[in-house]
Amino acid sequence: MAEALPKLGHYHRPPDYLVFEPEDTSERTANLQQTNTNGYKLQTDKCSLQDAIAVVESWGEDAKTYSPSIEYQRLLRTLYADFVYRLDTNYAKIDRIEHSDIEAFKTRVLNTQFNGKTIRQWGRILSSNDDDILETALRTII
């Protein structure tokens, strides 16, 4: 189904995935000002993907390029209001950034050895649901 979606940049891919700019909160005190964007994933089990695609296509070619402009953000909010989206809590993770130096850093760290295994291998082991594997791994580390 993903091939039906237009390619609209690295992350922002309406209607499947929306990136919202923070609201204008400049009048608030510093601790209440919003500075982070948010990502939202379309819930295709609860609404029609084809209908959502039709809405985005009705916006014209300019809709294929992300914009922080107020007008574009309004279009996104109408899409968000008409279809079911969920907040993507993984949006801010480092894997979402395409940058060669960050990728090189991640590769170097994940290939670092610790107690005979790479960090990548330890990550897989420690995220396992198999209690025997976890117990053996923890005994090795401790």
A tleap script that builds the chain and sets N, CA, C and O, in Angstrom:
source leaprc.protein.ff14SB
mol = sequence {
  NMET ALA GLU ALA LEU PRO LYS LEU GLY HIE
  TYR HIE ARG PRO PRO ASP TYR LEU VAL PHE
  GLU PRO GLU ASP THR SER GLU ARG THR ALA
  ASN LEU GLN GLN THR ASN THR ASN GLY TYR
  LYS LEU GLN THR ASP LYS CYS SER LEU GLN
  ASP ALA ILE ALA VAL VAL GLU SER TRP GLY
  GLU ASP ALA LYS THR TYR SER PRO SER ILE
  GLU TYR GLN ARG LEU LEU ARG THR LEU TYR
  ALA ASP PHE VAL TYR ARG LEU ASP THR ASN
  TYR ALA LYS ILE ASP ARG ILE GLU HIE SER
  ASP ILE GLU ALA PHE LYS THR ARG VAL LEU
  ASN THR GLN PHE ASN GLY LYS THR ILE ARG
  GLN TRP GLY ARG ILE LEU SER SER ASN ASP
  ASP ASP ILE LEU GLU THR ALA LEU ARG THR
  ILE CILE
}
set mol.1.N position { 0.819 -1.202 0.000 }
set mol.1.CA position { 0.000 0.000 0.000 }
set mol.1.C position { 0.857 1.259 0.000 }
set mol.1.O position { 0.436 2.289 -0.526 }
set mol.2.N position { 2.058 1.192 0.584 }
set mol.2.CA position { 2.918 2.367 0.682 }
set mol.2.C position { 3.273 2.942 -0.679 }
set mol.2.O position { 3.476 4.150 -0.800 }
set mol.3.N position { 3.353 2.087 -1.723 }
set mol.3.CA position { 3.712 2.612 -3.033 }
set mol.3.C position { 2.636 3.536 -3.613 }
set mol.3.O position { 2.918 4.306 -4.532 }
set mol.4.N position { 1.422 3.471 -3.093 }
set mol.4.CA position { 0.354 4.355 -3.558 }
set mol.4.C position { 0.537 5.773 -3.023 }
set mol.4.O position { -0.039 6.723 -3.553 }
set mol.5.N position { 1.326 5.907 -1.990 }
set mol.5.CA position { 1.526 7.221 -1.382 }
set mol.5.C position { 2.574 8.010 -2.153 }
set mol.5.O position { 3.597 7.450 -2.546 }
set mol.6.N position { 2.340 9.295 -2.377 }
set mol.6.CA position { 3.348 10.095 -3.048 }
set mol.6.C position { 4.568 10.282 -2.151 }
set mol.6.O position { 4.439 10.391 -0.932 }
set mol.7.N position { 5.745 10.319 -2.758 }
set mol.7.CA position { 6.976 10.560 -2.001 }
set mol.7.C position { 7.089 12.065 -1.765 }
set mol.7.O position { 7.259 12.835 -2.711 }
set mol.8.N position { 6.995 12.471 -0.535 }
set mol.8.CA position { 6.957 13.903 -0.226 }
set mol.8.C position { 8.081 14.324 0.704 }
set mol.8.O position { 7.870 15.155 1.588 }
set mol.9.N position { 9.249 13.777 0.526 }
set mol.9.CA position { 10.353 14.186 1.363 }
set mol.9.C position { 10.752 13.093 2.323 }
set mol.9.O position { 10.190 11.998 2.319 }
set mol.10.N position { 11.717 13.405 3.133 }
set mol.10.CA position { 12.297 12.421 4.046 }
set mol.10.C position { 11.295 11.840 5.016 }
set mol.10.O position { 11.240 10.622 5.182 }
set mol.11.N position { 10.512 12.663 5.651 }
set mol.11.CA position { 9.637 12.155 6.690 }
set mol.11.C position { 8.179 12.523 6.484 }
set mol.11.O position { 7.291 11.683 6.625 }
set mol.12.N position { 7.948 13.738 6.162 }
set mol.12.CA position { 6.597 14.252 5.949 }
set mol.12.C position { 6.052 13.684 4.642 }
set mol.12.O position { 6.557 13.995 3.564 }
set mol.13.N position { 5.016 12.847 4.746 }
set mol.13.CA position { 4.433 12.204 3.578 }
set mol.13.C position { 2.909 12.207 3.683 }
set mol.13.O position { 2.312 11.160 3.935 }
set mol.14.N position { 2.269 13.362 3.494 }
set mol.14.CA position { 0.810 13.367 3.583 }
set mol.14.C position { 0.202 12.465 2.520 }
set mol.14.O position { 0.737 12.417 1.412 }
set mol.15.N position { -0.855 11.769 2.781 }
set mol.15.CA position { -1.595 11.786 4.033 }
set mol.15.C position { -1.107 10.767 5.055 }
set mol.15.O position { -1.586 10.758 6.189 }
set mol.16.N position { -0.160 9.906 4.674 }
set mol.16.CA position { 0.269 8.827 5.559 }
set mol.16.C position { 0.951 9.330 6.826 }
set mol.16.O position { 0.726 8.792 7.910 }
set mol.17.N position { 1.776 10.353 6.692 }
set mol.17.CA position { 2.514 10.856 7.844 }
set mol.17.C position { 2.563 12.380 7.767 }
set mol.17.O position { 2.946 12.947 6.744 }
set mol.18.N position { 2.174 13.029 8.847 }
set mol.18.CA position { 2.142 14.492 8.897 }
set mol.18.C position { 3.130 15.012 9.921 }
set mol.18.O position { 3.290 14.438 10.998 }
set mol.19.N position { 3.788 16.101 9.576 }
set mol.19.CA position { 4.665 16.789 10.521 }
set mol.19.C position { 4.075 18.171 10.763 }
set mol.19.O position { 3.863 18.947 9.831 }
set mol.20.N position { 3.815 18.460 12.032 }
set mol.20.CA position { 3.247 19.755 12.421 }
set mol.20.C position { 4.292 20.620 13.109 }
set mol.20.O position { 5.066 20.158 13.948 }
set mol.21.N position { 4.285 21.877 12.727 }
set mol.21.CA position { 5.100 22.872 13.416 }
set mol.21.C position { 4.426 23.211 14.742 }
set mol.21.O position { 3.213 23.055 14.874 }
set mol.22.N position { 5.196 23.673 15.723 }
set mol.22.CA position { 4.563 24.088 16.979 }
set mol.22.C position { 3.704 25.324 16.766 }
set mol.22.O position { 3.964 26.130 15.873 }
set mol.23.N position { 2.686 25.459 17.591 }
set mol.23.CA position { 1.841 26.653 17.552 }
set mol.23.C position { 2.669 27.881 17.958 }
set mol.23.O position { 3.733 27.742 18.560 }
set mol.24.N position { 2.183 29.062 17.630 }
set mol.24.CA position { 2.862 30.289 18.063 }
set mol.24.C position { 2.605 30.474 19.552 }
set mol.24.O position { 1.504 30.825 19.977 }
set mol.25.N position { 3.638 30.230 20.316 }
set mol.25.CA position { 3.525 30.344 21.774 }
set mol.25.C position { 4.477 31.410 22.309 }
set mol.25.O position { 4.871 31.370 23.474 }
set mol.26.N position { 4.840 32.349 21.464 }
set mol.26.CA position { 5.834 33.364 21.836 }
set mol.26.C position { 5.372 34.269 22.975 }
set mol.26.O position { 6.201 34.872 23.657 }
set mol.27.N position { 4.078 34.371 23.187 }
set mol.27.CA position { 3.557 35.205 24.270 }
set mol.27.C position { 3.620 34.501 25.637 }
set mol.27.O position { 3.414 35.134 26.673 }
set mol.28.N position { 3.899 33.225 25.632 }
set mol.28.CA position { 3.974 32.464 26.883 }
set mol.28.C position { 5.341 32.639 27.536 }
set mol.28.O position { 6.299 33.077 26.898 }
set mol.29.N position { 5.412 32.290 28.818 }
set mol.29.CA position { 6.712 32.291 29.483 }
set mol.29.C position { 7.585 31.229 28.831 }
set mol.29.O position { 7.074 30.306 28.197 }
set mol.30.N position { 8.901 31.356 28.984 }
set mol.30.CA position { 9.847 30.486 28.292 }
set mol.30.C position { 9.580 29.001 28.526 }
set mol.30.O position { 9.714 28.198 27.602 }
set mol.31.N position { 9.208 28.630 29.737 }
set mol.31.CA position { 9.006 27.212 30.030 }
set mol.31.C position { 7.743 26.639 29.388 }
set mol.31.O position { 7.577 25.420 29.368 }
set mol.32.N position { 6.855 27.473 28.868 }
set mol.32.CA position { 5.625 27.001 28.236 }
set mol.32.C position { 5.624 27.184 26.718 }
set mol.32.O position { 4.633 26.872 26.057 }
set mol.33.N position { 6.720 27.685 26.168 }
set mol.33.CA position { 6.784 27.878 24.724 }
set mol.33.C position { 7.047 26.548 24.027 }
set mol.33.O position { 7.861 25.744 24.483 }
set mol.34.N position { 6.357 26.331 22.934 }
set mol.34.CA position { 6.531 25.104 22.157 }
set mol.34.C position { 7.593 25.322 21.093 }
set mol.34.O position { 7.573 26.322 20.375 }
set mol.35.N position { 8.524 24.375 20.999 }
set mol.35.CA position { 9.583 24.492 20.001 }
set mol.35.C position { 9.770 23.224 19.184 }
set mol.35.O position { 10.544 23.230 18.227 }
set mol.36.N position { 9.094 22.145 19.525 }
set mol.36.CA position { 9.281 20.873 18.830 }
set mol.36.C position { 8.150 20.605 17.839 }
set mol.36.O position { 6.985 20.914 18.087 }
set mol.37.N position { 8.540 20.017 16.705 }
set mol.37.CA position { 7.528 19.553 15.769 }
set mol.37.C position { 6.965 18.228 16.279 }
set mol.37.O position { 7.577 17.568 17.119 }
set mol.38.N position { 5.805 17.847 15.769 }
set mol.38.CA position { 5.206 16.563 16.114 }
set mol.38.C position { 4.894 15.796 14.842 }
set mol.38.O position { 4.556 16.386 13.816 }
set mol.39.N position { 5.009 14.483 14.916 }
set mol.39.CA position { 4.674 13.616 13.795 }
set mol.39.C position { 3.429 12.810 14.109 }
set mol.39.O position { 3.234 12.363 15.239 }
set mol.40.N position { 2.584 12.627 13.096 }
set mol.40.CA position { 1.329 11.884 13.260 }
set mol.40.C position { 1.187 10.874 12.132 }
set mol.40.O position { 1.421 11.195 10.967 }
set mol.41.N position { 0.799 9.641 12.486 }
set mol.41.CA position { 0.640 8.536 11.544 }
set mol.41.C position { -0.841 8.286 11.290 }
set mol.41.O position { -1.630 8.180 12.229 }
set mol.42.N position { -1.215 8.192 10.008 }
set mol.42.CA position { -2.593 7.897 9.629 }
set mol.42.C position { -2.955 6.475 10.060 }
set mol.42.O position { -2.176 5.542 9.863 }
set mol.43.N position { -4.120 6.320 10.637 }
set mol.43.CA position { -4.605 5.016 11.081 }
set mol.43.C position { -5.534 4.452 10.015 }
set mol.43.O position { -6.746 4.665 10.053 }
set mol.44.N position { -4.953 3.733 9.066 }
set mol.44.CA position { -5.714 3.251 7.910 }
set mol.44.C position { -6.736 2.183 8.267 }
set mol.44.O position { -7.610 1.877 7.455 }
set mol.45.N position { -6.647 1.614 9.456 }
set mol.45.CA position { -7.665 0.653 9.872 }
set mol.45.C position { -8.924 1.362 10.370 }
set mol.45.O position { -9.950 0.721 10.601 }
set mol.46.N position { -8.846 2.689 10.537 }
set mol.46.CA position { -9.983 3.444 11.061 }
set mol.46.C position { -10.515 4.487 10.088 }
set mol.46.O position { -11.506 5.158 10.375 }
set mol.47.N position { -9.857 4.626 8.933 }
set mol.47.CA position { -10.330 5.579 7.927 }
set mol.47.C position { -9.785 5.180 6.564 }
set mol.47.O position { -8.936 4.294 6.464 }
set mol.48.N position { -10.270 5.830 5.524 }
set mol.48.CA position { -9.928 5.468 4.157 }
set mol.48.C position { -8.649 6.158 3.678 }
set mol.48.O position { -8.583 7.384 3.592 }
set mol.49.N position { -7.651 5.355 3.373 }
set mol.49.CA position { -6.411 5.880 2.822 }
set mol.49.C position { -6.664 6.557 1.479 }
set mol.49.O position { -6.132 7.635 1.213 }
set mol.50.N position { -7.474 5.927 0.636 }
set mol.50.CA position { -7.748 6.486 -0.690 }
set mol.50.C position { -8.430 7.850 -0.590 }
set mol.50.O position { -8.113 8.755 -1.362 }
set mol.51.N position { -9.358 8.006 0.350 }
set mol.51.CA position { -10.012 9.301 0.538 }
set mol.51.C position { -9.002 10.355 0.990 }
set mol.51.O position { -9.044 11.500 0.541 }
set mol.52.N position { -8.104 9.960 1.874 }
set mol.52.CA position { -7.081 10.893 2.370 }
set mol.52.C position { -6.133 11.291 1.245 }
set mol.52.O position { -5.749 12.456 1.140 }
set mol.53.N position { -5.750 10.326 0.398 }
set mol.53.CA position { -4.887 10.635 -0.749 }
set mol.53.C position { -5.581 11.621 -1.678 }
set mol.53.O position { -4.949 12.551 -2.180 }
set mol.54.N position { -6.871 11.425 -1.908 }
set mol.54.CA position { -7.627 12.325 -2.786 }
set mol.54.C position { -7.623 13.750 -2.249 }
set mol.54.O position { -7.517 14.703 -3.021 }
set mol.55.N position { -7.738 13.902 -0.936 }
set mol.55.CA position { -7.707 15.234 -0.332 }
set mol.55.C position { -6.355 15.890 -0.587 }
set mol.55.O position { -6.293 17.042 -1.016 }
set mol.56.N position { -5.287 15.169 -0.328 }
set mol.56.CA position { -3.942 15.742 -0.521 }
set mol.56.C position { -3.709 16.076 -1.988 }
set mol.56.O position { -3.143 17.125 -2.296 }
set mol.57.N position { -4.134 15.209 -2.892 }
set mol.57.CA position { -3.967 15.483 -4.327 }
set mol.57.C position { -4.752 16.725 -4.749 }
set mol.57.O position { -4.356 17.419 -5.686 }
set mol.58.N position { -5.853 17.007 -4.068 }
set mol.58.CA position { -6.641 18.195 -4.407 }
set mol.58.C position { -5.916 19.489 -4.034 }
set mol.58.O position { -6.292 20.566 -4.495 }
set mol.59.N position { -4.900 19.387 -3.218 }
set mol.59.CA position { -4.130 20.570 -2.827 }
set mol.59.C position { -3.202 21.044 -3.935 }
set mol.59.O position { -2.741 22.185 -3.897 }
set mol.60.N position { -2.917 20.202 -4.916 }
set mol.60.CA position { -2.025 20.570 -6.007 }
set mol.60.C position { -0.591 20.159 -5.738 }
set mol.60.O position { -0.279 19.559 -4.709 }
set mol.61.N position { 0.270 20.491 -6.678 }
set mol.61.CA position { 1.678 20.092 -6.619 }
set mol.61.C position { 2.428 20.672 -5.421 }
set mol.61.O position { 3.336 20.030 -4.894 }
set mol.62.N position { 2.062 21.868 -4.990 }
set mol.62.CA position { 2.770 22.493 -3.871 }
set mol.62.C position { 2.628 21.693 -2.575 }
set mol.62.O position { 3.442 21.831 -1.662 }
set mol.63.N position { 1.603 20.868 -2.500 }
set mol.63.CA position { 1.365 20.070 -1.295 }
set mol.63.C position { 2.416 18.991 -1.115 }
set mol.63.O position { 2.519 18.399 -0.041 }
set mol.64.N position { 3.196 18.728 -2.151 }
set mol.64.CA position { 4.198 17.671 -2.070 }
set mol.64.C position { 5.479 18.122 -1.381 }
set mol.64.O position { 6.361 17.305 -1.117 }
set mol.65.N position { 5.587 19.396 -1.091 }
set mol.65.CA position { 6.771 19.922 -0.422 }
set mol.65.C position { 6.374 20.465 0.943 }
set mol.65.O position { 5.469 21.292 1.055 }
set mol.66.N position { 7.059 19.993 1.976 }
set mol.66.CA position { 6.741 20.435 3.329 }
set mol.66.C position { 7.001 21.926 3.469 }
set mol.66.O position { 7.961 22.462 2.916 }
set mol.67.N position { 6.140 22.571 4.209 }
set mol.67.CA position { 6.308 23.988 4.477 }
set mol.67.C position { 5.855 24.304 5.903 }
set mol.67.O position { 4.821 23.809 6.350 }
set mol.68.N position { 6.623 25.121 6.610 }
set mol.68.CA position { 6.194 25.553 7.942 }
set mol.68.C position { 5.207 26.725 7.882 }
set mol.68.O position { 4.791 27.238 8.920 }
set mol.69.N position { 4.834 27.145 6.672 }
set mol.69.CA position { 3.945 28.307 6.527 }
set mol.69.C position { 2.604 28.059 7.207 }
set mol.69.O position { 2.159 26.918 7.335 }
set mol.70.N position { 1.978 29.124 7.634 }
set mol.70.CA position { 0.680 29.035 8.309 }
set mol.70.C position { -0.356 28.401 7.387 }
set mol.70.O position { -1.161 27.581 7.829 }
set mol.71.N position { -0.341 28.778 6.101 }
set mol.71.CA position { -1.323 28.241 5.150 }
set mol.71.C position { -1.182 26.725 5.003 }
set mol.71.O position { -2.173 25.994 5.025 }
set mol.72.N position { 0.056 26.267 4.854 }
set mol.72.CA position { 0.280 24.836 4.682 }
set mol.72.C position { -0.068 24.070 5.962 }
set mol.72.O position { -0.662 22.994 5.904 }
set mol.73.N position { 0.295 24.617 7.089 }
set mol.73.CA position { -0.019 23.967 8.367 }
set mol.73.C position { -1.542 23.881 8.554 }
set mol.73.O position { -2.040 22.917 9.134 }
set mol.74.N position { -2.271 24.878 8.067 }
set mol.74.CA position { -3.749 24.822 8.126 }
set mol.74.C position { -4.292 23.670 7.276 }
set mol.74.O position { -5.215 22.968 7.689 }
set mol.75.N position { -3.713 23.482 6.088 }
set mol.75.CA position { -4.126 22.353 5.261 }
set mol.75.C position { -3.913 21.031 6.007 }
set mol.75.O position { -4.775 20.152 6.006 }
set mol.76.N position { -2.754 20.918 6.636 }
set mol.76.CA position { -2.463 19.691 7.380 }
set mol.76.C position { -3.450 19.493 8.525 }
set mol.76.O position { -3.869 18.368 8.799 }
set mol.77.N position { -3.817 20.574 9.187 }
set mol.77.CA position { -4.745 20.455 10.319 }
set mol.77.C position { -6.147 20.047 9.847 }
set mol.77.O position { -6.863 19.350 10.566 }
set mol.78.N position { -6.540 20.478 8.646 }
set mol.78.CA position { -7.835 20.022 8.135 }
set mol.78.C position { -7.789 18.532 7.834 }
set mol.78.O position { -8.759 17.816 8.087 }
set mol.79.N position { -6.670 18.060 7.297 }
set mol.79.CA position { -6.508 16.629 7.047 }
set mol.79.C position { -6.550 15.863 8.371 }
set mol.79.O position { -7.207 14.827 8.482 }
set mol.80.N position { -5.855 16.378 9.347 }
set mol.80.CA position { -5.828 15.757 10.677 }
set mol.80.C position { -7.236 15.708 11.290 }
set mol.80.O position { -7.591 14.738 11.960 }
set mol.81.N position { -8.018 16.741 11.060 }
set mol.81.CA position { -9.373 16.797 11.617 }
set mol.81.C position { -10.333 15.841 10.909 }
set mol.81.O position { -11.274 15.341 11.525 }
set mol.82.N position { -10.101 15.586 9.625 }
set mol.82.CA position { -11.022 14.757 8.849 }
set mol.82.C position { -10.706 13.265 8.881 }
set mol.82.O position { -11.558 12.445 8.539 }
set mol.83.N position { -9.490 12.906 9.288 }
set mol.83.CA position { -9.076 11.507 9.298 }
set mol.83.C position { -8.492 11.159 10.668 }
set mol.83.O position { -8.224 12.045 11.480 }
set mol.84.N position { -8.300 9.873 10.915 }
set mol.84.CA position { -7.828 9.430 12.224 }
set mol.84.C position { -6.304 9.275 12.189 }
set mol.84.O position { -5.759 8.486 11.418 }
set mol.85.N position { -5.641 10.047 13.041 }
set mol.85.CA position { -4.182 9.998 13.176 }
set mol.85.C position { -3.826 9.704 14.625 }
set mol.85.O position { -4.604 9.975 15.540 }
set mol.86.N position { -2.629 9.142 14.820 }
set mol.86.CA position { -2.123 8.981 16.180 }
set mol.86.C position { -0.770 9.671 16.268 }
set mol.86.O position { -0.008 9.701 15.303 }
set mol.87.N position { -0.489 10.220 17.435 }
set mol.87.CA position { 0.807 10.838 17.675 }
set mol.87.C position { 1.878 9.768 17.593 }
set mol.87.O position { 1.745 8.708 18.205 }
set mol.88.N position { 2.930 10.029 16.849 }
set mol.88.CA position { 4.034 9.077 16.721 }
set mol.88.C position { 5.090 9.437 17.752 }
set mol.88.O position { 5.850 10.389 17.572 }
set mol.89.N position { 5.131 8.679 18.818 }
set mol.89.CA position { 6.066 8.997 19.902 }
set mol.89.C position { 7.502 8.653 19.540 }
set mol.89.O position { 8.420 9.046 20.259 }
set mol.90.N position { 7.723 7.933 18.448 }
set mol.90.CA position { 9.085 7.621 17.999 }
set mol.90.C position { 9.647 8.689 17.062 }
set mol.90.O position { 10.799 8.604 16.637 }
set mol.91.N position { 8.845 9.673 16.748 }
set mol.91.CA position { 9.212 10.680 15.750 }
set mol.91.C position { 10.563 11.341 16.014 }
set mol.91.O position { 11.326 11.578 15.078 }
set mol.92.N position { 10.862 11.637 17.262 }
set mol.92.CA position { 12.064 12.396 17.580 }
set mol.92.C position { 13.315 11.533 17.717 }
set mol.92.O position { 14.382 12.066 18.023 }
set mol.93.N position { 13.226 10.249 17.507 }
set mol.93.CA position { 14.381 9.374 17.664 }
set mol.93.C position { 15.456 9.681 16.635 }
set mol.93.O position { 15.165 10.180 15.548 }
set mol.94.N position { 16.679 9.386 16.979 }
set mol.94.CA position { 17.829 9.685 16.129 }
set mol.94.C position { 17.742 8.989 14.771 }
set mol.94.O position { 18.279 9.497 13.787 }
set mol.95.N position { 17.079 7.844 14.701 }
set mol.95.CA position { 16.964 7.131 13.424 }
set mol.95.C position { 16.147 7.901 12.402 }
set mol.95.O position { 16.177 7.563 11.219 }
set mol.96.N position { 15.430 8.910 12.820 }
set mol.96.CA position { 14.608 9.684 11.901 }
set mol.96.C position { 15.406 10.736 11.145 }
set mol.96.O position { 14.888 11.361 10.221 }
set mol.97.N position { 16.662 10.935 11.530 }
set mol.97.CA position { 17.489 11.981 10.926 }
set mol.97.C position { 18.387 11.368 9.860 }
set mol.97.O position { 19.078 10.382 10.115 }
set mol.98.N position { 18.375 11.944 8.684 }
set mol.98.CA position { 19.268 11.494 7.615 }
set mol.98.C position { 20.470 12.422 7.559 }
set mol.98.O position { 20.387 13.526 7.023 }
set mol.99.N position { 21.594 11.968 8.118 }
set mol.99.CA position { 22.816 12.764 8.113 }
set mol.99.C position { 23.994 11.803 8.161 }
set mol.99.O position { 24.062 10.955 9.051 }
set mol.100.N position { 24.913 11.921 7.227 }
set mol.100.CA position { 25.996 10.940 7.101 }
set mol.100.C position { 26.871 10.862 8.350 }
set mol.100.O position { 27.285 9.769 8.735 }
set mol.101.N position { 27.161 11.995 8.991 }
set mol.101.CA position { 27.996 11.957 10.197 }
set mol.101.C position { 27.285 11.274 11.360 }
set mol.101.O position { 27.916 10.563 12.143 }
set mol.102.N position { 25.977 11.485 11.476 }
set mol.102.CA position { 25.205 10.814 12.530 }
set mol.102.C position { 25.164 9.323 12.255 }
set mol.102.O position { 25.312 8.519 13.176 }
set mol.103.N position { 24.963 8.940 10.994 }
set mol.103.CA position { 24.945 7.515 10.636 }
set mol.103.C position { 26.296 6.870 10.929 }
set mol.103.O position { 26.343 5.749 11.435 }
set mol.104.N position { 27.389 7.555 10.622 }
set mol.104.CA position { 28.728 7.019 10.905 }
set mol.104.C position { 28.932 6.852 12.414 }
set mol.104.O position { 29.499 5.852 12.856 }
set mol.105.N position { 28.478 7.818 13.197 }
set mol.105.CA position { 28.570 7.735 14.656 }
set mol.105.C position { 27.774 6.538 15.175 }
set mol.105.O position { 28.279 5.763 15.987 }
set mol.106.N position { 26.526 6.383 14.709 }
set mol.106.CA position { 25.687 5.260 15.152 }
set mol.106.C position { 26.337 3.928 14.810 }
set mol.106.O position { 26.343 3.008 15.628 }
set mol.107.N position { 26.885 3.821 13.599 }
set mol.107.CA position { 27.530 2.573 13.186 }
set mol.107.C position { 28.728 2.271 14.074 }
set mol.107.O position { 28.917 1.133 14.503 }
set mol.108.N position { 29.533 3.282 14.347 }
set mol.108.CA position { 30.712 3.103 15.198 }
set mol.108.C position { 30.304 2.654 16.607 }
set mol.108.O position { 30.903 1.735 17.166 }
set mol.109.N position { 29.292 3.301 17.173 }
set mol.109.CA position { 28.839 2.942 18.520 }
set mol.109.C position { 28.241 1.539 18.532 }
set mol.109.O position { 28.575 0.736 19.403 }
set mol.110.N position { 27.368 1.235 17.584 }
set mol.110.CA position { 26.716 -0.072 17.553 }
set mol.110.C position { 27.691 -1.220 17.308 }
set mol.110.O position { 27.404 -2.361 17.671 }
set mol.111.N position { 28.843 -0.932 16.695 }
set mol.111.CA position { 29.855 -1.957 16.451 }
set mol.111.C position { 30.901 -2.036 17.552 }
set mol.111.O position { 31.813 -2.860 17.482 }
set mol.112.N position { 30.781 -1.187 18.567 }
set mol.112.CA position { 31.709 -1.218 19.698 }
set mol.112.C position { 31.512 -2.510 20.486 }
set mol.112.O position { 30.382 -2.910 20.765 }
set mol.113.N position { 32.615 -3.154 20.841 }
set mol.113.CA position { 32.571 -4.416 21.584 }
set mol.113.C position { 32.426 -4.173 23.085 }
set mol.113.O position { 33.038 -3.264 23.645 }
set mol.114.N position { 31.604 -5.007 23.722 }
set mol.114.CA position { 31.445 -5.013 25.180 }
set mol.114.C position { 31.204 -6.454 25.605 }
set mol.114.O position { 30.242 -7.082 25.164 }
set mol.115.N position { 32.057 -6.970 26.444 }
set mol.115.CA position { 31.953 -8.347 26.924 }
set mol.115.C position { 31.742 -9.360 25.790 }
set mol.115.O position { 30.899 -10.252 25.881 }
set mol.116.N position { 32.531 -9.199 24.720 }
set mol.116.CA position { 32.522 -10.181 23.639 }
set mol.116.C position { 31.428 -10.025 22.607 }
set mol.116.O position { 31.357 -10.817 21.668 }
set mol.117.N position { 30.582 -9.039 22.750 }
set mol.117.CA position { 29.514 -8.801 21.775 }
set mol.117.C position { 29.490 -7.318 21.421 }
set mol.117.O position { 29.966 -6.476 22.184 }
set mol.118.N position { 28.929 -7.011 20.252 }
set mol.118.CA position { 28.791 -5.610 19.887 }
set mol.118.C position { 27.583 -5.019 20.623 }
set mol.118.O position { 26.714 -5.750 21.100 }
set mol.119.N position { 27.545 -3.718 20.703 }
set mol.119.CA position { 26.397 -3.037 21.322 }
set mol.119.C position { 25.118 -3.410 20.579 }
set mol.119.O position { 24.073 -3.590 21.204 }
set mol.120.N position { 25.186 -3.527 19.258 }
set mol.120.CA position { 24.025 -3.932 18.460 }
set mol.120.C position { 23.534 -5.313 18.905 }
set mol.120.O position { 22.332 -5.516 19.077 }
set mol.121.N position { 24.456 -6.258 19.092 }
set mol.121.CA position { 24.077 -7.604 19.534 }
set mol.121.C position { 23.457 -7.562 20.929 }
set mol.121.O position { 22.453 -8.225 21.188 }
set mol.122.N position { 24.064 -6.773 21.832 }
set mol.122.CA position { 23.503 -6.650 23.183 }
set mol.122.C position { 22.103 -6.050 23.126 }
set mol.122.O position { 21.218 -6.466 23.874 }
set mol.123.N position { 21.898 -5.082 22.250 }
set mol.123.CA position { 20.574 -4.480 22.118 }
set mol.123.C position { 19.524 -5.496 21.722 }
set mol.123.O position { 18.421 -5.507 22.268 }
set mol.124.N position { 19.872 -6.352 20.767 }
set mol.124.CA position { 18.931 -7.395 20.347 }
set mol.124.C position { 18.646 -8.383 21.477 }
set mol.124.O position { 17.505 -8.791 21.693 }
set mol.125.N position { 19.699 -8.755 22.187 }
set mol.125.CA position { 19.540 -9.702 23.296 }
set mol.125.C position { 18.665 -9.106 24.391 }
set mol.125.O position { 17.731 -9.747 24.871 }
set mol.126.N position { 18.977 -7.875 24.780 }
set mol.126.CA position { 18.266 -7.253 25.902 }
set mol.126.C position { 16.829 -6.859 25.559 }
set mol.126.O position { 16.019 -6.635 26.459 }
set mol.127.N position { 16.510 -6.775 24.279 }
set mol.127.CA position { 15.123 -6.477 23.910 }
set mol.127.C position { 14.330 -7.757 23.618 }
set mol.127.O position { 13.178 -7.701 23.188 }
set mol.128.N position { 14.959 -8.899 23.857 }
set mol.128.CA position { 14.304 -10.190 23.614 }
set mol.128.C position { 13.194 -10.444 24.632 }
set mol.128.O position { 13.259 -9.977 25.769 }
set mol.129.N position { 12.190 -11.183 24.211 }
set mol.129.CA position { 11.120 -11.607 25.118 }
set mol.129.C position { 11.401 -12.980 25.729 }
set mol.129.O position { 10.604 -13.494 26.514 }
set mol.130.N position { 12.530 -13.562 25.364 }
set mol.130.CA position { 12.902 -14.895 25.850 }
set mol.130.C position { 13.643 -14.747 27.183 }
set mol.130.O position { 14.770 -14.252 27.221 }
set mol.131.N position { 13.009 -15.173 28.266 }
set mol.131.CA position { 13.588 -15.020 29.601 }
set mol.131.C position { 14.915 -15.747 29.756 }
set mol.131.O position { 15.798 -15.256 30.458 }
set mol.132.N position { 15.084 -16.909 29.118 }
set mol.132.CA position { 16.338 -17.654 29.219 }
set mol.132.C position { 17.486 -16.881 28.583 }
set mol.132.O position { 18.584 -16.813 29.136 }
set mol.133.N position { 17.221 -16.300 27.415 }
set mol.133.CA position { 18.248 -15.493 26.739 }
set mol.133.C position { 18.607 -14.282 27.596 }
set mol.133.O position { 19.783 -13.952 27.749 }
set mol.134.N position { 17.595 -13.624 28.153 }
set mol.134.CA position { 17.844 -12.447 28.991 }
set mol.134.C position { 18.639 -12.809 30.235 }
set mol.134.O position { 19.577 -12.099 30.598 }
set mol.135.N position { 18.282 -13.889 30.881 }
set mol.135.CA position { 18.978 -14.305 32.101 }
set mol.135.C position { 20.436 -14.623 31.821 }
set mol.135.O position { 21.322 -14.219 32.574 }
set mol.136.N position { 20.685 -15.348 30.738 }
set mol.136.CA position { 22.072 -15.677 30.363 }
set mol.136.C position { 22.874 -14.407 30.053 }
set mol.136.O position { 24.025 -14.269 30.467 }
set mol.137.N position { 22.246 -13.487 29.319 }
set mol.137.CA position { 22.925 -12.236 28.969 }
set mol.137.C position { 23.239 -11.407 30.208 }
set mol.137.O position { 24.334 -10.856 30.322 }
set mol.138.N position { 22.299 -11.315 31.130 }
set mol.138.CA position { 22.540 -10.536 32.345 }
set mol.138.C position { 23.629 -11.171 33.207 }
set mol.138.O position { 24.406 -10.451 33.833 }
set mol.139.N position { 23.701 -12.470 33.252 }
set mol.139.CA position { 24.771 -13.137 34.001 }
set mol.139.C position { 26.124 -12.823 33.378 }
set mol.139.O position { 27.117 -12.670 34.090 }
set mol.140.N position { 26.168 -12.728 32.069 }
set mol.140.CA position { 27.412 -12.407 31.365 }
set mol.140.C position { 27.864 -10.979 31.694 }
set mol.140.O position { 29.044 -10.731 31.940 }
set mol.141.N position { 26.919 -10.063 31.695 }
set mol.141.CA position { 27.244 -8.654 31.949 }
set mol.141.C position { 27.625 -8.438 33.404 }
set mol.141.O position { 28.588 -7.733 33.705 }
set mol.142.N position { 26.861 -9.051 34.306 }
set mol.142.CA position { 27.070 -8.835 35.751 }
set mol.142.C position { 28.135 -9.761 36.195 }
set mol.142.O position { 28.492 -9.772 37.373 }
savepdb mol mol.pdb
quit
